[in-house]
Amino acid sequence: MPTAFMSAGVLVVCLAIPNNETDQKEHIIFDRIRLFIMSYFMIWAFIFNTSSYCGNLVLEREKRFKYLSNVSGMRRIPYWAANYAFDLLIFLIPLSVYFIILFAIGEQGEFVTRFAGYLVTILLMFAFSFIGYSYLFSFIFQKSTTAFRFFPFLNLIFFYFLPLIPSIISPSGFFAQILMPLISPFIALTAFFNTKEVVGDDFGQTDFNSI
């Protein structure tokens, strides 16, 4: 799912807004539009991917895998470390495909590859918080089927759409700039796409709700 979403974002941006502007100012504006579209595809990919991290833990609880591992002699720290490592690997595979596609298309992908190192660093930090966040919510579900079906929509409504409201009312306020990014990892990632390192000095800082 995340691979398909992010790959679709690259294709939509490249087909709908090809990188052929001759004017520098026009090029900067269209790069911002490309980034705007790409960021939404990426964030929505992660939102719908939360079901696998959350649902798998609920499934383990249903099937009593953790209990069986304890009985067989496995300690808690190796158990959770192995879980986390596996989920990080699952997180990194779609990102690897995403960056391969971006670098393969050359100039068309420069709107992202120009800050690829910064993006990779932020996404690795996001991965740790994102996976832990999904683990935390696994405890509110009793059945794995419920978690797989409804957790992405819970994230979409309560941890993406609703936290965006303060940025519409007061883009530079405390709630929009500090509190909401602390509450939701998706809002924090949205805010990242509006930093100076991403939009560039030429474009200038824009309001938070312009993302």
VENDA-V67025 format. One line per field, one symbol per residue. psi: psi as a letter, one per 30 degrees, with the letter a starting at -180 (. if undefined). A space follows every 10 residues. Layout:
BEGIN
psi = ???
END
This chain:
BEGIN
psi = eeeeeeeeee eeeeeeikig kekeeeeeee eeeeeeeeee eeeeeeefff eeeeeeeeee eefheeeeee efgkleeeee eeeeeeeeee efeeeeeeee eefefbefgf feffheeeee eeeeeeeeee eeeeeeffff kfkeeeeeef eeeeeeefgd eeffeefeei egleeefeee feekfeeeee eefglefefl eeelkllegf .
END
